[in-house]
Amino acid sequence: MAEHETSAVITASQLTKRYGELTALDRVTFSVRRGEVFAYLGPNGAGKTTTINILCGLLRRDDGEAAICGADIERDPVAVKQRIGVVPEESNLYPELTGRRNLEYLGELYGLSRAARRSRADELLETFGLTDRAGASFRSLSRGLKRRLTVAAALVHSPEVILLDEPTVGLDVPSARSLREVIRSIHRDGATVFLTTHNLAEAEALSDRVLILVRGKVVAEGTAAEIRRQVERARTVSVTFSGEVAEGALRDACPAIRAAAHADGAWRLEASDTHAALAQVVRFAEGQGVRVVEISSAGATLEEAFMAILQDSSRGEEADT
């Protein structure tokens, strides 16, 4: 990040979108700094794709403001489209055209000269490892190659901002890993990346900052480490006892434990408060006449923090009803 400017290139203020009585986005506010990877996370139906569709001009907002590179997305849509590249969850390329022709055609739409669009197509095909399949129709490519070509197509006009909607969904492990390297390469080249994904490990590995959206509302924002610290009292504790213990007795004696699972000779305990849970487990073992053979705790992963935030949000919704 040190080599990039830190000014905001995507801004949303009180962004609101309704579908009848359903509020898909409820006064969502955030900003994305120049040159960062911003992971926009949430469960299905949270409003992620709605946000991307508003940012790229496919949907009109009902209230609030949104701008990219200083251009309002509705008042100056041409300026916005010149600065963004969009990779939708489902590819928008032409199935009957070859990979090369898809890229050249998009270059033509963006006003590149014939020589420039041919050169750019060659460059992107080589960068994405697609040169040997340049003459194949898009429909004939594997899912992984289709995703690579779709990302390449979004870069034809060298945009400042890339919007990626679930870029690795449905890919096998090698293809997803390859595409993550492509995203890192785009980032290293200085582009700002706005990423939605259900893969929390992927978000943690790629992103500079994270936003979590639940039912159209922002519930958490910050670096992955900051998000984890928001639930730092929640920990997974691994405990091995010298003898057998019953889950019911363990849960009854240790109220700081929210969930328990036994596997490979050890208990994996989800603790609401690590310090309290450890003290309760030791007292429980003494009362059961067994010893604690091994005990360890680790900070929550982003996925664990995400789930804890969703649970807290659900409890808050229930309390309000």
Rosetta silent file (secondary structure, phi, psi, omega in degrees, C-alpha in Angstrom):
SEQUENCE: MAEHETSAVITASQLTKRYGELTALDRVTFSVRRGEVFAYLGPNGAGKTTTINILCGLLRRDDGEAAICGADIERDPVAVKQRIGVVPEESNLYPELTGRRNLEYLGELYGLSRAARRSRADELLETFGLTDRAGASFRSLSRGLKRRLTVAAALVHSPEVILLDEPTVGLDVPSARSLREVIRSIHRDGATVFLTTHNLAEAEALSDRVLILVRGKVVAEGTAAEIRRQVERARTVSVTFSGEVAEGALRDACPAIRAAAHADGAWRLEASDTHAALAQVVRFAEGQGVRVVEISSAGATLEEAFMAILQDSSRGEEADT
SCORE:     score description
SCORE:     0.000 S_00000001
   1 L     0.000  -22.330 -173.687    0.000    0.000    0.000 S_00000001
   2 L   -61.629  -32.998 -176.230    2.921    2.383    0.601 S_00000001
   3 L   -82.468   -7.942 -177.876    3.482    2.921   -3.114 S_00000001
   4 L  -100.838  153.514  170.939   -0.185    3.752   -3.797 S_00000001
   5 L   -66.977  153.023 -177.005   -2.088    6.912   -3.161 S_00000001
   6 L  -108.269    8.634  178.166   -4.475    6.629   -0.214 S_00000001
   7 L   -70.248  152.506 -178.082   -7.266    8.887   -1.512 S_00000001
   8 E   -74.810  132.456  176.294  -10.698    7.305   -1.857 S_00000001
   9 E  -109.823  -19.188  171.096  -11.616    6.197   -5.377 S_00000001
  10 E  -124.132  127.221  177.146  -14.958    4.589   -4.512 S_00000001
  11 E  -132.338  138.763  174.407  -17.285    6.359   -2.115 S_00000001
  12 E  -134.095  132.550 -179.716  -20.803    5.500   -0.996 S_00000001
  13 E  -131.883  117.546  178.630  -22.791    7.613    1.436 S_00000001
  14 E    54.317   34.933 -176.367  -26.166    6.541    2.840 S_00000001
  15 E   -66.803  125.369 -174.313  -26.633    4.329   -0.225 S_00000001
  16 E  -133.579  135.855  176.244  -30.152    2.906   -0.210 S_00000001
  17 E  -140.804  129.901 -179.545  -31.982    0.550   -2.553 S_00000001
  18 E  -121.536  146.714  170.339  -35.487   -0.840   -2.099 S_00000001
  19 E  -121.910   93.492 -174.491  -37.486   -3.497   -3.932 S_00000001
  20 L    63.879 -123.316 -179.715  -41.025   -2.828   -2.827 S_00000001
  21 L   -85.077   -9.359 -179.903  -41.113   -3.383    0.922 S_00000001
  22 E   -86.799  125.938  174.647  -37.677   -5.042    0.928 S_00000001
  23 E   -96.956  104.189 -176.772  -34.753   -2.754    1.705 S_00000001
  24 E   -76.778  -36.341  174.776  -31.780   -4.356   -0.059 S_00000001
  25 E  -129.494  127.121 -173.164  -29.337   -1.608    0.966 S_00000001
  26 E  -118.899   87.604  176.399  -30.025    0.426    4.086 S_00000001
  27 E    55.179   51.553 -177.906  -27.973    3.656    4.213 S_00000001
  28 E   -78.854  129.384  179.830  -24.710    1.922    3.386 S_00000001
  29 E  -129.793  129.722  175.264  -21.630    4.105    3.745 S_00000001
  30 E  -164.013  167.330  172.562  -18.044    3.175    2.908 S_00000001
  31 E  -141.178  146.947  179.765  -14.978    4.332    0.984 S_00000001
  32 E  -118.035  125.840 -176.895  -12.306    2.401   -0.892 S_00000001
  33 E   -79.566  153.944  179.605   -8.797    3.817   -1.053 S_00000001
  34 L   -61.089  130.723  173.461   -6.762    4.016   -4.213 S_00000001
  35 L    83.120    8.031 -179.685   -4.725    0.876   -4.863 S_00000001
  36 L  -106.132  161.967  170.014   -6.265   -1.382   -2.216 S_00000001
  37 E   -99.124  119.189 -176.533   -8.191   -4.644   -2.367 S_00000001
  38 E  -112.378  114.470 -178.775  -11.494   -4.090   -0.577 S_00000001
  39 E   -92.267  123.171 -175.879  -13.435   -7.244    0.309 S_00000001
  40 E  -109.649  103.267 -166.370  -17.192   -6.680    0.484 S_00000001
  41 E  -114.147  157.785  175.695  -18.602   -9.637    2.401 S_00000001
  42 L   166.962  161.826  177.541  -21.934  -10.944    3.569 S_00000001
  43 L   -70.234  172.049  175.453  -24.290  -13.923    3.426 S_00000001
  44 L   -55.078  136.896  178.526  -26.592  -14.543    0.474 S_00000001
  45 L    82.795    7.157 -177.918  -29.112  -11.744    0.159 S_00000001
  46 L   -74.120  -25.809 -178.142  -26.983   -9.250    2.085 S_00000001
  47 L   117.101   12.449 -175.870  -26.902   -6.749   -0.805 S_00000001
  48 H   -66.657  -53.491 -178.576  -23.446   -7.362   -2.280 S_00000001
  49 H   -66.568  -34.310  175.366  -24.438   -7.827   -5.925 S_00000001
  50 H   -58.615  -42.061  179.011  -26.975   -5.005   -5.606 S_00000001
  51 H   -62.922  -47.230  179.406  -24.110   -2.725   -4.563 S_00000001
  52 H   -61.371  -41.660 -179.988  -21.944   -3.772   -7.515 S_00000001
  53 H   -64.130  -32.933  175.295  -24.861   -3.302   -9.917 S_00000001
  54 H   -71.070  -44.234 -177.713  -25.375    0.220   -8.591 S_00000001
  55 H   -63.203  -33.519 -178.662  -21.665    1.049   -8.790 S_00000001
  56 L   -96.589    6.872  171.761  -21.430   -0.079  -12.420 S_00000001
  57 L    88.179    9.994  179.108  -24.663    1.655  -13.459 S_00000001
  58 L   -83.267  -20.370  177.625  -26.952   -1.355  -13.933 S_00000001
  59 L  -129.232  148.691  174.516  -29.260   -0.274  -11.087 S_00000001
  60 L   -96.246  137.541  175.915  -30.416    3.112   -9.898 S_00000001
  61 L   -73.324  156.262  174.709  -30.132    3.937   -6.226 S_00000001
  62 L   -93.869  -25.703  179.788  -33.194    5.107   -4.344 S_00000001
  63 E  -160.318  165.945  178.293  -31.286    7.386   -1.998 S_00000001
  64 E    88.394 -174.842 -177.436  -27.765    8.353   -1.014 S_00000001
  65 E  -131.130  150.893  174.163  -24.688    9.107   -3.085 S_00000001
  66 E  -152.208  138.755 -178.538  -22.026    7.023   -4.821 S_00000001
  67 E  -145.095  152.245  175.052  -19.018    8.035   -6.894 S_00000001
  68 E  -128.652  125.553 -177.378  -16.006    6.438   -8.558 S_00000001
  69 L    53.285   37.149  177.243  -12.851    8.468   -9.148 S_00000001
  70 L    83.065   -6.802 -178.982  -14.833   11.574   -8.233 S_00000001
  71 E   -98.333  127.507  177.467  -17.537   10.985  -10.868 S_00000001
  72 E   -65.327  134.481 -172.501  -21.095   10.450   -9.664 S_00000001
  73 L   -67.650  -22.320  178.885  -22.307    7.087  -10.948 S_00000001
  74 L  -103.137  -36.383 -178.200  -25.649    8.466  -12.161 S_00000001
  75 L   -79.437  -23.898 -179.368  -24.826   12.046  -13.100 S_00000001
  76 L  -138.047   60.765 -173.798  -21.656   11.136  -15.016 S_00000001
  77 H   -64.004  -31.809 -179.019  -22.025    7.463  -16.038 S_00000001
  78 H   -65.845  -44.082  178.643  -19.713    7.677  -19.061 S_00000001
  79 H   -61.513  -37.657  179.014  -16.806    8.918  -16.925 S_00000001
  80 H   -66.274  -47.601 -176.858  -17.455    6.084  -14.474 S_00000001
  81 H   -63.994  -28.281  177.604  -17.588    3.390  -17.170 S_00000001
  82 H   -70.359  -20.789 -173.449  -14.292    4.630  -18.608 S_00000001
  83 H  -104.523   -8.973 -175.648  -12.618    4.051  -15.253 S_00000001
  84 E  -116.933  152.624  167.622  -14.045    0.683  -14.192 S_00000001
  85 E  -122.660  137.430 -173.811  -13.758   -2.917  -15.284 S_00000001
  86 E  -120.960  129.289  173.583  -16.478   -5.310  -14.163 S_00000001
  87 E  -115.365   97.023 -178.388  -16.244   -9.074  -13.693 S_00000001
  88 L   -73.079  164.662  178.971  -19.798  -10.291  -13.011 S_00000001
  89 L   -61.329  -39.435  174.371  -20.547  -13.589  -11.306 S_00000001
  90 L  -106.592  128.596 -173.778  -21.855  -14.899  -14.638 S_00000001
  91 L   -59.623  145.847  178.703  -19.672  -14.010  -17.618 S_00000001
  92 L  -110.053   18.030  179.512  -20.952  -11.414  -20.093 S_00000001
  93 L   -83.227  164.027 -176.666  -18.709  -12.440  -23.009 S_00000001
  94 L   -84.640  119.041 -173.805  -20.003  -13.706  -26.344 S_00000001
  95 L   -64.239  -30.483 -175.722  -19.985  -17.535  -26.395 S_00000001
  96 L   -83.408  -16.148 -179.476  -19.636  -17.842  -30.177 S_00000001
  97 L   -85.574  152.686  175.384  -16.648  -15.482  -30.436 S_00000001
  98 E   -72.127  166.894  177.000  -13.073  -16.573  -29.887 S_00000001
  99 H   -58.542  -46.012  179.857  -11.123  -15.325  -26.893 S_00000001
 100 H   -61.649  -45.158 -176.702   -9.124  -12.954  -29.081 S_00000001
 101 H   -66.439  -36.837  175.666  -12.202  -11.616  -30.867 S_00000001
 102 H   -57.801  -46.464 -178.676  -14.003  -11.011  -27.551 S_00000001
 103 H   -66.338  -43.732 -179.358  -11.082   -8.904  -26.349 S_00000001
 104 H   -65.709  -38.676  179.524  -10.699   -7.014  -29.620 S_00000001
 105 H   -63.981  -42.513  177.586  -14.424   -6.319  -29.817 S_00000001
 106 H   -65.052  -37.589  175.699  -14.450   -4.858  -26.312 S_00000001
 107 H   -60.877  -37.900  177.220  -11.424   -2.753  -27.225 S_00000001
 108 H   -64.029  -42.804  178.968  -13.377   -1.442  -30.189 S_00000001
 109 H   -62.375  -32.925  179.975  -16.311   -0.517  -27.909 S_00000001
 110 L   -86.133    4.636  173.456  -13.931    1.409  -25.662 S_00000001
 111 L    87.032   13.345  177.326  -12.580    3.361  -28.641 S_00000001
 112 L   -73.437  144.216  176.749   -9.161    1.725  -29.010 S_00000001
 113 L   -66.119  164.462 -179.065   -7.634    1.872  -32.472 S_00000001
 114 H   -57.981  -45.619 -179.405   -7.329   -1.380  -34.431 S_00000001
 115 H   -64.515  -40.244 -177.820   -3.611   -1.602  -33.744 S_00000001
 116 H   -67.517  -40.902 -177.742   -4.086   -0.763  -30.042 S_00000001
 117 H   -73.279  -31.320  175.741   -6.820   -3.318  -29.461 S_00000001
 118 H   -67.356  -43.208  179.261   -4.855   -6.061  -31.244 S_00000001
 119 H   -63.971  -41.957 -179.526   -1.790   -5.255  -29.173 S_00000001
 120 H   -66.803  -39.270  177.984   -3.822   -5.153  -25.964 S_00000001
 121 H   -62.091  -45.070  178.165   -5.493   -8.487  -26.779 S_00000001
 122 H   -58.934  -45.118 -178.328   -2.088  -10.102  -27.368 S_00000001
 123 H   -61.557  -45.918 -178.018   -0.796   -8.684  -24.093 S_00000001
 124 H   -69.840  -39.270  178.228   -3.775   -9.889  -22.053 S_00000001
 125 H   -61.439  -39.653  178.311   -3.841  -13.335  -23.643 S_00000001
 126 H   -70.120  -44.444 -178.825   -0.186  -13.795  -22.736 S_00000001
 127 H   -59.034  -39.246 -175.567   -0.598  -12.383  -19.220 S_00000001
 128 L   -95.168    9.906  177.075   -3.502  -14.722  -18.465 S_00000001
 129 L    65.554   37.586 -175.116   -1.923  -17.792  -20.066 S_00000001
 130 L  -117.776    6.188 -174.876   -4.505  -17.929  -22.836 S_00000001
 131 H   -57.456  -41.203 -177.741   -2.390  -17.450  -25.961 S_00000001
 132 H   -73.731  -11.119  177.254   -2.684  -21.088  -27.021 S_00000001
 133 H  -113.247   14.582 -175.204   -6.492  -20.916  -26.697 S_00000001
 134 L   -60.077  -30.931 -177.596   -6.896  -17.498  -28.324 S_00000001
 135 L   -91.720    1.242  179.865   -8.631  -19.014  -31.368 S_00000001
 136 L   -85.858  145.545  177.044  -11.065  -21.169  -29.385 S_00000001
 137 E   -66.374  150.862 -178.843  -14.652  -20.051  -28.926 S_00000001
 138 H   -59.361  -39.658 -176.812  -15.522  -18.810  -25.467 S_00000001
 139 H   -64.409  -23.388 -176.560  -18.165  -21.521  -25.040 S_00000001
 140 H   -85.031   -8.597 -176.713  -15.559  -24.258  -25.598 S_00000001
 141 L   -78.605  154.951  173.749  -13.284  -23.124  -22.748 S_00000001
 142 L   -68.121  164.857 -178.811  -13.207  -24.733  -19.314 S_00000001
 143 H   -59.809  -41.382  179.943  -14.833  -22.833  -16.452 S_00000001
 144 H   -63.100  -43.580  178.709  -11.442  -21.746  -15.112 S_00000001
 145 H   -67.740  -35.000  176.126  -10.297  -20.418  -18.497 S_00000001
 146 H   -61.489  -41.800  179.409  -13.627  -18.646  -18.959 S_00000001
 147 H   -65.789  -40.514  177.811  -13.118  -16.839  -15.658 S_00000001
 148 H   -61.115  -44.858 -179.073   -9.586  -15.840  -16.650 S_00000001
 149 H   -66.599  -35.535  178.256  -10.792  -14.490  -19.986 S_00000001
 150 H   -64.522  -40.084  175.829  -13.644  -12.632  -18.280 S_00000001
 151 H   -66.308  -43.402  178.477  -11.146  -10.915  -15.969 S_00000001
 152 H   -57.863  -41.570 -179.228   -8.898  -10.160  -18.947 S_00000001
 153 H   -62.177  -33.910  179.430  -11.848   -8.611  -20.762 S_00000001
 154 H   -69.662  -14.971 -176.878  -12.466   -6.275  -17.835 S_00000001
 155 L  -103.398    3.323 -175.372   -8.897   -4.972  -18.232 S_00000001
 156 L   -53.137  -42.570 -175.406   -8.976   -4.211  -21.964 S_00000001
 157 L   -97.119   17.906  178.091   -9.207   -0.453  -21.402 S_00000001
 158 L    51.991   58.171 -176.759   -6.742   -0.409  -18.457 S_00000001
 159 L   -70.844  156.240  177.006   -9.325    0.677  -15.857 S_00000001
 160 L   -79.817  -27.030 -174.592   -8.377    2.237  -12.536 S_00000001
 161 E  -127.894  132.800  176.862  -11.000    0.222  -10.634 S_00000001
 162 E  -115.721  126.097  176.412  -11.911   -3.473  -10.961 S_00000001
 163 E  -104.655  114.697 -175.843  -15.236   -4.766   -9.583 S_00000001
 164 E  -113.765  115.032 -179.846  -15.079   -8.535   -9.028 S_00000001
 165 E  -103.484  104.708  179.414  -18.293  -10.356   -8.103 S_00000001
 166 L    50.135   58.659 -172.522  -17.496  -13.851   -6.764 S_00000001
 167 L   -64.681  -28.243 -176.051  -14.578  -14.343   -9.190 S_00000001
 168 L  -105.844    8.872 -177.614  -13.615  -17.856   -8.030 S_00000001
 169 L   -61.713  133.635  176.610  -17.079  -19.310   -7.414 S_00000001
 170 L    79.958   -1.726 -178.842  -17.451  -22.810   -8.850 S_00000001
 171 L   -86.082  151.183  173.101  -13.781  -23.164   -9.763 S_00000001
 172 L   -73.357  170.679 -173.003  -11.663  -26.150   -8.823 S_00000001
 173 H   -59.023  -48.921  179.728   -8.764  -25.582   -6.436 S_00000001
 174 H   -61.090  -41.235 -179.338   -5.997  -25.075   -9.071 S_00000001
 175 H   -66.349  -41.746  178.751   -8.156  -22.697  -11.137 S_00000001
 176 H   -64.394  -41.406  179.341   -9.202  -20.672   -8.083 S_00000001
 177 H   -63.474  -42.481  178.591   -5.593  -20.450   -6.925 S_00000001
 178 H   -61.401  -42.309 -178.573   -4.494  -19.302  -10.378 S_00000001
 179 H   -68.713  -34.241  175.926   -7.178  -16.629  -10.460 S_00000001
 180 H   -63.131  -36.279  176.483   -6.182  -15.355   -7.015 S_00000001
 181 H   -65.840  -36.163  176.028   -2.665  -14.865   -8.361 S_00000001
 182 H   -62.076  -43.865  179.862   -4.161  -12.873  -11.242 S_00000001
 183 H   -62.314  -42.178  176.914   -5.982  -10.651   -8.746 S_00000001
 184 H   -61.025  -39.228  179.622   -2.726  -10.100   -6.828 S_00000001
 185 H   -64.893  -42.890  176.885   -1.031   -9.161  -10.092 S_00000001
 186 H   -59.118  -43.252  179.781   -3.775   -6.646  -10.922 S_00000001
 187 H   -63.844  -44.548  179.942   -3.346   -5.163   -7.460 S_00000001
 188 H   -61.538  -30.086  179.187    0.451   -4.955   -7.804 S_00000001
 189 L   -76.728   -3.407  172.796   -0.039   -3.049  -11.050 S_00000001
 190 L   105.514   -2.010  179.898   -1.864   -0.356   -9.063 S_00000001
 191 L   -73.184  151.308  172.144   -5.538   -1.051   -9.750 S_00000001
 192 E   -90.086  131.242 -174.998   -8.119   -0.687   -7.003 S_00000001
 193 E  -117.905  123.528  175.097  -10.019   -3.945   -6.516 S_00000001
 194 E  -107.422  114.043 -167.832  -13.558   -4.199   -5.098 S_00000001
 195 E  -121.953  128.289  166.767  -14.148   -7.874   -4.357 S_00000001
 196 E  -107.881  140.864  178.692  -17.181   -9.865   -3.247 S_00000001
 197 L  -161.578  149.874  171.707  -16.632  -13.463   -2.204 S_00000001
 198 L   -92.973   -6.516 -178.825  -18.078  -16.157    0.046 S_00000001
 199 L   -88.286  100.567 -174.165  -14.590  -17.566    0.529 S_00000001
 200 H   -68.994  -34.234  176.382  -13.472  -15.965    3.791 S_00000001
 201 H   -64.232  -38.771  177.152   -9.946  -17.406    3.589 S_00000001
 202 H   -62.991  -45.601  179.008   -9.672  -15.884    0.124 S_00000001
 203 H   -60.874  -42.616 -178.352  -10.860  -12.507    1.418 S_00000001
 204 H   -66.346  -38.067 -177.883   -8.379  -12.618    4.281 S_00000001
 205 H   -72.597  -33.071 -171.863   -5.492  -13.538    1.966 S_00000001
 206 H   -96.877  -30.221 -164.229   -6.234  -10.924   -0.695 S_00000001
 207 L   -89.832  151.285  168.630   -7.748   -7.906    0.996 S_00000001
 208 L   -86.474  -38.791  178.089   -6.351   -4.800    2.629 S_00000001
 209 E  -141.035  160.914 -173.926   -9.693   -4.057    4.271 S_00000001
 210 E  -132.283  141.919  169.483  -13.001   -5.840    4.795 S_00000001
 211 E  -125.842  136.904  177.388  -16.623   -4.747    5.095 S_00000001
 212 E  -113.681  125.842 -176.992  -19.348   -7.098    6.334 S_00000001
 213 E  -113.644  131.096  177.278  -22.897   -6.483    5.181 S_00000001
 214 E  -133.078  123.371 -179.250  -25.922   -8.170    6.767 S_00000001
 215 L    49.888   42.364  175.636  -29.483   -7.591    5.517 S_00000001
 216 L    78.951    6.172 -179.450  -28.351   -4.490    3.673 S_00000001
 217 E  -120.112  142.295  175.159  -26.623   -2.906    6.678 S_00000001
 218 E   -75.070  123.427 -179.805  -22.925   -2.462    7.419 S_00000001
 219 E  -113.086  -15.138  178.281  -22.152   -4.371   10.631 S_00000001
 220 E  -162.043  147.819  177.745  -18.330   -4.339   10.584 S_00000001
 221 E  -155.962  141.048  177.878  -15.492   -2.694    8.668 S_00000001
 222 E   152.392 -170.818  173.426  -11.704   -2.647    8.956 S_00000001
 223 L   -69.115  164.109  177.595   -8.671   -4.807    8.279 S_00000001
 224 H   -57.463  -39.130  179.224   -9.077   -8.549    8.755 S_00000001
 225 H   -64.249  -40.024  179.367   -7.107   -8.205   12.006 S_00000001
 226 H   -66.956  -39.064  177.496   -9.411   -5.429   13.214 S_00000001
 227 H   -62.891  -43.617  178.865  -12.481   -7.510   12.367 S_00000001
 228 H   -61.777  -38.858 -178.248  -11.037  -10.430   14.300 S_00000001
 229 H   -68.221  -22.982  177.355  -10.330   -8.168   17.290 S_00000001
 230 H   -63.104  -24.807  178.950  -13.980   -7.103   17.351 S_00000001
 231 L  -122.145   33.182 -172.005  -14.735  -10.622   18.528 S_00000001
 232 L   -64.783  -18.871  176.545  -11.400  -11.274   20.238 S_00000001
 233 L   -75.106  -15.970  176.600  -13.129  -12.658   23.321 S_00000001
 234 L   -88.232  122.073 -177.003  -14.443  -15.449   21.112 S_00000001
 235 E  -137.819  156.733  170.203  -11.815  -18.179   20.777 S_00000001
 236 E  -100.141  123.364 -177.913  -11.552  -21.793   19.806 S_00000001
 237 E  -111.863  129.501  176.869  -10.013  -23.796   22.635 S_00000001
 238 E  -104.323  125.596 -176.036   -8.625  -27.291   22.094 S_00000001
 239 E  -131.128  133.327  173.308   -8.611  -29.498   25.196 S_00000001
 240 E  -116.934  124.693  178.633   -7.452  -33.090   25.717 S_00000001
 241 E  -100.030  159.142  179.601   -8.499  -34.858   28.936 S_00000001
 242 L   -77.368  -14.366  178.541   -6.866  -37.939   30.463 S_00000001
 243 L  -142.339  179.470 -178.966  -10.221  -39.733   30.531 S_00000001
 244 L   -76.089  143.099  174.421  -13.656  -39.643   28.954 S_00000001
 245 L  -134.048  154.032 -179.337  -16.034  -36.787   29.721 S_00000001
 246 L   -93.441  138.138 -178.199  -19.638  -36.212   28.673 S_00000001
 247 H   -59.419  -42.912 -178.601  -20.472  -33.226   26.510 S_00000001
 248 H   -59.597  -44.392  179.677  -23.557  -32.374   28.560 S_00000001
 249 H   -65.106  -39.902  179.166  -21.593  -32.301   31.806 S_00000001
 250 H   -62.840  -46.331 -179.291  -18.833  -30.242   30.177 S_00000001
 251 H   -65.827  -40.496 -179.185  -21.299  -27.677   28.797 S_00000001
 252 H   -64.217  -37.335 -176.263  -23.213  -27.469   32.095 S_00000001
 253 H   -83.373  -14.857 -174.514  -20.044  -26.855   34.091 S_00000001
 254 L  -127.945   80.026 -177.989  -18.546  -24.351   31.639 S_00000001
 255 L   -62.730  -18.063  178.598  -21.052  -21.604   30.723 S_00000001
 256 L   -76.507   -6.633  178.352  -18.329  -19.712   28.818 S_00000001
 257 E   -93.371  122.206 -177.553  -18.354  -22.512   26.222 S_00000001
 258 E   -90.891  -27.237 -179.709  -20.826  -21.820   23.418 S_00000001
 259 E  -154.665  150.907 -178.847  -20.253  -25.008   21.410 S_00000001
 260 E  -141.071  139.639  176.904  -18.316  -28.253   21.810 S_00000001
 261 E  -143.453  140.435 -177.734  -17.211  -30.957   19.394 S_00000001
 262 E  -111.665  127.136  179.029  -15.060  -34.042   19.995 S_00000001
 263 E  -156.273  140.714  176.504  -12.672  -35.335   17.334 S_00000001
 264 L    54.125   37.153  174.983   -9.340  -37.156   17.241 S_00000001
 265 L    81.757   -0.199 -178.267   -9.219  -37.453   21.021 S_00000001
 266 E  -125.898  152.007  174.837   -9.559  -33.727   21.691 S_00000001
 267 E   -95.007  129.128  174.790  -12.427  -31.399   22.483 S_00000001
 268 E  -103.898  113.507 -172.012  -12.760  -28.336   20.254 S_00000001
 269 E  -114.499  128.856  174.078  -14.562  -25.715   22.299 S_00000001
 270 E   -91.653  116.402 -173.329  -15.927  -22.398   21.071 S_00000001
 271 E  -107.388  135.709  174.233  -15.526  -19.986   23.966 S_00000001
 272 L   -77.951  -24.290  179.025  -17.271  -16.666   24.443 S_00000001
 273 L  -146.814  109.472 -173.882  -14.514  -15.685   26.900 S_00000001
 274 H   -59.275  -48.420 -177.008  -11.206  -17.555   26.723 S_00000001
 275 H   -58.411  -47.774 -179.461  -10.007  -16.733   30.249 S_00000001
 276 H   -64.425  -41.219 -178.557  -13.296  -17.788   31.839 S_00000001
 277 H   -63.237  -43.174 -179.639  -13.516  -20.934   29.711 S_00000001
 278 H   -62.547  -43.682  179.262  -10.019  -22.092   30.644 S_00000001
 279 H   -63.325  -41.761 -179.275  -10.689  -21.612   34.362 S_00000001
 280 H   -67.669  -38.330  179.193  -14.013  -23.445   34.117 S_00000001
 281 H   -63.775  -42.427  179.676  -12.485  -26.349   32.165 S_00000001
 282 H   -63.472  -44.440  178.446   -9.771  -26.843   34.802 S_00000001
 283 H   -63.719  -38.933  178.367  -12.343  -26.822   37.626 S_00000001
 284 H   -61.316  -45.960 -179.475  -14.521  -29.227   35.654 S_00000001
 285 H   -60.640  -43.086  179.308  -11.626  -31.660   35.177 S_00000001
 286 H   -61.073  -40.939 -179.691  -10.834  -31.610   38.895 S_00000001
 287 H   -69.221  -26.993 -179.379  -14.473  -32.339   39.702 S_00000001
 288 H   -89.701   -6.492 -178.658  -14.552  -35.224   37.206 S_00000001
 289 L    73.632   26.228  176.057  -11.357  -36.781   38.520 S_00000001
 290 L  -121.150  164.962  178.024   -9.521  -36.391   35.220 S_00000001
 291 L  -107.336  152.754  170.788   -6.519  -34.344   34.226 S_00000001
 292 E   -85.235  109.379 -177.319   -6.144  -31.750   31.490 S_00000001
 293 E   -78.913  -41.341 -179.245   -3.426  -33.332   29.333 S_00000001
 294 E  -150.123  140.793  178.341   -3.208  -30.553   26.760 S_00000001
 295 E  -147.116  136.579  179.077   -4.934  -27.224   26.295 S_00000001
 296 E  -151.054  154.718  176.699   -4.426  -24.490   23.725 S_00000001
 297 E  -136.154  153.215  179.996   -6.300  -21.505   22.359 S_00000001
 298 E  -140.404  151.090  178.698   -5.968  -19.521   19.176 S_00000001
 299 L   -63.133  154.489 -179.697   -7.351  -16.250   17.936 S_00000001
 300 L   -64.864  140.513  170.057  -10.450  -16.350   15.785 S_00000001
 301 L   -75.060  169.906  176.453   -9.978  -16.651   12.036 S_00000001
 302 H   -60.682  -37.468  179.242  -11.806  -14.166    9.817 S_00000001
 303 H   -63.064  -43.982  178.786  -14.362  -16.905    9.107 S_00000001
 304 H   -64.508  -40.326  177.885  -14.960  -17.465   12.842 S_00000001
 305 H   -64.665  -41.619  178.601  -15.227  -13.707   13.401 S_00000001
 306 H   -58.070  -47.892 -179.641  -17.626  -13.450   10.464 S_00000001
 307 H   -64.529  -38.853  178.486  -19.879  -16.160   11.912 S_00000001
 308 H   -64.334  -39.810  178.913  -19.791  -14.549   15.358 S_00000001
 309 H   -65.847  -41.013  177.301  -20.792  -11.200   13.856 S_00000001
 310 H   -62.111  -42.023  179.260  -23.665  -12.853   11.950 S_00000001
 311 H   -64.273  -42.610  178.706  -24.855  -14.533   15.154 S_00000001
 312 H   -63.702  -38.803  179.592  -24.666  -11.249   17.070 S_00000001
 313 H   -65.693  -41.118  178.726  -26.559   -9.508   14.280 S_00000001
 314 H   -64.482  -40.467  177.237  -29.276  -12.179   14.320 S_00000001
 315 H   -64.281  -36.374  178.323  -29.636  -11.866   18.093 S_00000001
 316 H   -66.606  -38.952  177.366  -29.924   -8.101   17.688 S_00000001
 317 H   -63.232  -41.950 -179.135  -32.653   -8.516   15.075 S_00000001
 318 H   -66.114  -37.900 -179.944  -34.560  -10.875   17.363 S_00000001
 319 H   -66.510  -29.001 -178.476  -34.245   -8.453   20.288 S_00000001
 320 H   -81.718  -13.406 -177.557  -35.720   -5.654   18.176 S_00000001
 321 L   -92.784    0.000    0.000  -38.803   -7.678   17.213 S_00000001
